[in-house]
């Protein structure tokens, strides 16, 4: 997979939390805020699949995400991405290239707190479906109504089942789905640090 192809992939990251239970609510801002309040700083591991549909071209990505507070490590067959709390390191194995960037300009739009970006005046939130165990929150971009997200929330354990991104204007969708989840992992601090010695033959590309 080439760097150009990666630039077309907008990865939607989900967060899972397993603290106190939550009751049904018809207030989407309150629901997302109550999920946010349950953020844990424990080391977490997610197995996921991203299904992408762009201009009649379907693709999928399987991978793992290790998360510790804001730091994370993303692993797929073609790419690794490390955020050490300051910089993002995107390692593209096919090109033997490493792109070093800052938090705001992550190559794959991978931000562990992306769910809570929706709690903002930029988005109009509504609950479009609810049942005993699940609610679906729709987040519409006020400046671009054709682009929206649907966030499926498990009300029993405050987990995010999936996040779907759609754009009517350019006709694409991304769906991030949970395969498995675990927490309380014993990970060394060095796990979330980029080790240049492992990639001596790789080209470094530093973005401003």
N, C-alpha and C positions, 0 to 999 in steps of 0.2 A: 504494500500500500504506500502510495507516494505522499509527500508532504501536502501537495495540492488537494489530494483527496481528503486528508485529515482536516484541512481548512474548511471543508464543506460540512463537516460533522459537528453539529451542535449537541454536546452531551449534556443530558439533564441528570443531575445528581439527586438521588433521594437520600433521606436520613431516616433511620429507624430508632425508636426510643421505646424502652420497656419499663417505664416507671409506673406511676399511678394510673388507674383507669379513668376514662372520661365518659361522661354521659352525652346523649345526643344534644345538639344545639343547632339552631337555625341561623346562627350568627357566624359567618365564615371568618371574620377577623378574630373573633374570640377563639374559635377553634384552632386557627393557626398559631395564635399567641399562646394557647395552652399547650400545644405541641412544643413550641419554642421553649417554654419554661421547663420542659423535661429533658433538655439537652444534657447529655452526660459526657463527662471528660474521660470515660473509660475507653480503653483501646477496643476498637470495633472492626469486624471484618464482614464485608458484604460480597456475595457472589451475585452477579447481575447479568442481564441480557438487554441490549439496546437494539430495538428494531427501528430501522430508518427507511423512510420512503421519500425519495427525492426525484421529482420529474420522471415518474414511472420506473424508477430504478430502486429495487428493494435490496436491502443489505441488513446484516445483523452483526453485532459485536458481543462476544462473551468476555467476561473479565472478572477481576477481583478488585475490591477497594478496601484498603486498610486506612482507618481514620483514627486520629488521636487529637481531640479538640479541633483546631484549625488545620493541623498538619495532615497530609494524606499521601498515600502511595497508590497509584492506579497501575494495574497490570493487565495487558491483553497480549495476544500473540504477536502483534506488530508494533506495539508501542508501550512504553512505560512513561509514567509521569509522576514526579515527586514535587510536593510543595513542602518546604521545610519551615514555613512560617514567615519567610521573607521573599524567597524567589521560587519560581516554578521551573523545573527542569523537564523538558519533553524529549524523550529519547526515541528516535525513529530508527529501528534496527536495519530496515532495508536500505536506507540511505546512509547508514553509519553517521548520523547527524544528531547533535544535541542542541536544542534551542533553549536558551536561558532567558527567562522573562520575569516580569514582576507579577504580583497577585492580581492586579487589575486587568492585565492583558494575557491571561492564560490562553494558550493556543487552542485548547479544546473547550473553552468556556466551562471549565470544571471548577466549581466553587462549592465546597461542602455546605455552605449556608444559603444556597440558591433558593431553597424553599421559602426562606423568610424575606427574600427580596420582594415577594408578593405583598407583604404587609407594608405597603407604601402607597402614596397618593397616585402613583403612576398607574396602578392597577385597580380595576373594579372587580370586587370579589362577590361571588354568589354561590349558594349551595344548590346544585342542579339535581341532586339525587341523594336520598338518605334512606337507610334501613336500620334495623336493630343493631347491626354490627359495622356498618360502613357508611361514610358520607363522601360525596364527590364535590370538591370545591372547584369552581371555574374562575380563573384569573384572566381578565381581558385587559390588554394594553389600551389605555384610554387614547393614546396618540395614534395607535394602529389597531383598530378593532378587529381587523382580519387575522391578527395573531393572538392566540390565547393558549392557556394551559389548563389541563384538567388533572387535579390532584386527588387520588383515591386514598382515603384515610381509614385505617382500621380503628374503630372506636373502642375496641376492647383493650388494646395495648398501646395506643397512640403511634402505631406504625404506619409508614407510608407504603402502600401496596404498589403504587405506580405513579409516575408523572408523565403525562402525555403532552407534547408540544405540537401545535398545529398552526399552519399558515394557509389561509384560504387563497390569499393573493398569489403566492408562488407555488401552491399545491405541494406541500411537503408535511410530513409528520415524523416525530420521534417519540418512541415509547420506552421508558426506562422501567424495567420490571425486576422485582426481587426474586432471586432463586433461593438464597439462604442467608441467614444472618446469625452472627455470634458476637459476644462481647466478653469483657474481662480477659482479653488476651494478654499474655506476657510477652511484650515486645521490647527489645532494647532501644534506648534513645537513638542509637546510630541507625536504626531501621528507617527513620525519616530524614536521613541526611544523604546528600548526593556525594558519591565517592568517585572522583574523577579517575582514580587509578584503575577502575573497572572498565574504562572506555578510552584507553590510551590512543587508539587508532581512529576515534570518532572526531568529526569536524565540529567545532564549537561555534554556534551562531548566537551572538548576544544581541538582543533587541533593546532599543532605548525605551 
